[in-house]
Amino acid sequence: MRRAAKTDRNQGAIVRALRSIPGVTVRSLAAVGQGVPDLLVGWRGRNYLFEVKDPDASPSGRALTPDEERFHRTWTGQVRVIYSAQDAMQAIALVEKMGGTP
């Protein structure tokens, strides 16, 4: 049996900030496990996968787990590690500005 999903302490604030943007949808994927990123964010017809890390955690606490490393290495879409709501918003803005993937 899989243990309960653990989320970084800053994830709630990031989710609230993203949801405050009109048109943004956010789903937590933390319970999926197996290295799947923490958040699925939708905005303007695009999807974003974000792995949330706590900037105040120790370096080992901020490191990707082996499952997360494997996911990032093998996923053929985009996935980004974020530490704050600002990181997420910048990733979304970068895609919009460049018309591509972050």
N, C-alpha and C positions, 0 to 999 in steps of 0.2 A: 504494500500500500504506500502511495506517495504521501509525503508529509505536506503540511499546509505551506502554501507559497509564502515566501518572505519577500517583502518589498522594501526598497530603500526608503529611509525616513523622509526624503524630499519628494517622493513620487506623488503624494497627495497634493502638494502645492503646485507641482507641475501640471497635474491633471486639471486642477481648478483654474489655473491661469489659461490653459489651452481652451477649456470649455467656455471661458468668458469671451472668447473671440467669436463673433457671429459666424455661423456656418461651419465651425469646426466640430467634429465628432471624435470622441475618444473612447476606446475600449481597452481595459486592462487584459493583457494576455499572461499575466504573471502565473496564473494557476496552470497554464499549459505545461510549463517546465521544458525539459529537454533542450535547453539553450535558446528557446524561442524568446525574442525580445519582449520587454515588459509592456510596451504600449503600441497599439495600432491607432493611428491618427488619420482621419480623413479630412481633406479640405480642397475645395474647388476641383472635385473629380479625381483627386490623386490620393494615394495611400502612402503613409510613412510609417516605418518601423523604428521604434526608439528603444534602446537599451538604457535604462536609467541607472546611473551610478551616483553615489553620494560623494560630493567633493570633499567633505570633511572626514570621510573614512580613511583608514590607513591605506597605504599603497596596495597592500594585499587585498583589502576590502574593496578597492576600486577596480581591481583586475578582473578581466573576464574569466569566468569559470571554464573548465575544459569543454563543457557542453556549449557554452556561449561562443567560445573560440571556433568550435567545429561549425556551429550554425553560421557565424559570420563568414567563415572561409568557404562554405559550400552553397550558401544562399545566392541565387543568381539575380535577385532584386537588390534594392538598396536597404541598408540598415545602418543606423548611426547611434553611437554612444553619446548620451547627453547627460549633463550635470545640473541643468537648470531649465526653467521655462524659457529663458532667453535663448539658450542653445537650441531648443526645439523651434522657437519662432524664427531664429536665424536660418535654420535648415530649411524650413518651409519657404521663407522669403528668398533664399538662394535659388531654390528650384523654380519659383515663379519668375524670378529675374532672368535666369539663364535658360528657362524652358527645357531643362533636362533633369537629371537626378543629382542628388547631393553627393 
